[in-house]
Amino acid sequence: MLHLAFALQREVREAMYKAAKKLVKKAVTIAKNKAHERLYKQLETKEGEKDVFKLARAREKKSRDLRNVKCIKGEDGKLLVEETKIRERRRSYFSMLFNGESEYSLCLV
């Protein structure tokens, strides 16, 4: 008898959850649609044309490859931002790594 009561409570909670989820999903869709409408209206103005380019630049920056790293840490822990210093640091790091001079050594048994 107690088992049936718990099962019934679970079904009621599940139904309430599904109803709430449906309402929230609808509210989110409405909010997104309103936000898109505002964005499209804004983009149709003269200032909006500038915003189009800002959005395009932001999207392009997000999609950049990691090959375009702008800074790395040097051996002393300081930030290196110059391309030549970054290249030199990479060269010395990989030389040390491939020549077995790293801090971590493998122990093969």
N, C-alpha and C positions, 0 to 999 in steps of 0.2 A: 504494500500500500504506500509506504514511504517512497519507494522507488518511483512509483507512478507520479507522485507529487513533484519530485525533483525533475522528472522528465517533462511534466507539464510546465513547470517554471522555466525550464530551459527553452521550451518552444515559445513561450510568451516573450522571454528576453530576446530570442532570435528574431521574432517577428518585429519587436520594437526596434531592434538594431537595424534590420533591413529597411524599415520605414524611415528611420532617422537618416540612414545612409542615402536613401533616395532623395530626401529633402535637401540634404547638404549638397549632394551632387547637382541638383537642380539650381541651388543658390550659387554654387561655384560657376556653373555654366552661364548663368545670367550675369554675374559679375565680370566674367571674362569677356562676354559679348559687349557689355557696356564699355569696358576698358579698350577693347579693339575699336569700337565706334569712335570713342574720344581720340584715339591715336590716329585713325584714318582722317577724321575731321581736322586734326592738327596738322597732319602731313599735307593736306590740300592747301594750306596757307603758304605765304612766302617764307615765313620762318620755318615752316615744316619742311621745306626743301632742304634747308641746312641740316635739319634733324635726320633726314634720310641718309645724308652722307655720314653723319655721326654714327648712326646705326650700322651702316656698312663698314665703317672703320672698326667699330667695336666687334662686329662679327668676324672681321678679317683677323683682328688681333687674337681672338679666342681660338681661331683655327690654325694659327701659326704652328710650325713644326718646332720640336724641341731643339733642333739643330741651331736655331737662332737664339741661343742662350746669351743673355746680356751680362751676366755676372756669375762668378763662382768664388769660392773661398780659396785663399792661398794656403801655403804650408803653415804660415804663422796665424792663420785663422782670420786674416783681414780680407775684406771683400775686394775682388779684382773686377774692374769694369772695362778696362781697355782691352781691345781685341788682341793686341800683341801679347800682353801679359797673360790673358786667358789661354792663348795658344801655347805659350811657353809652359804654363802650369800644367796643361793637359799633357804636353810632351814629356815633362819630367815625371808626372804621375804614372803614365802608362809605361814609361821606361822602367821606373822603379817596380811597377807591378809585374811586368813581363820578365824582368831580370831576376826576380826572386828576392828583391830587397825590401819587400813589404813587411809591415809590423806583424802580420798574421802569416804563419807558415803552416803548410800542410804536413801532417805526419802520416806517412803511409806505412802500414804495418804489413 
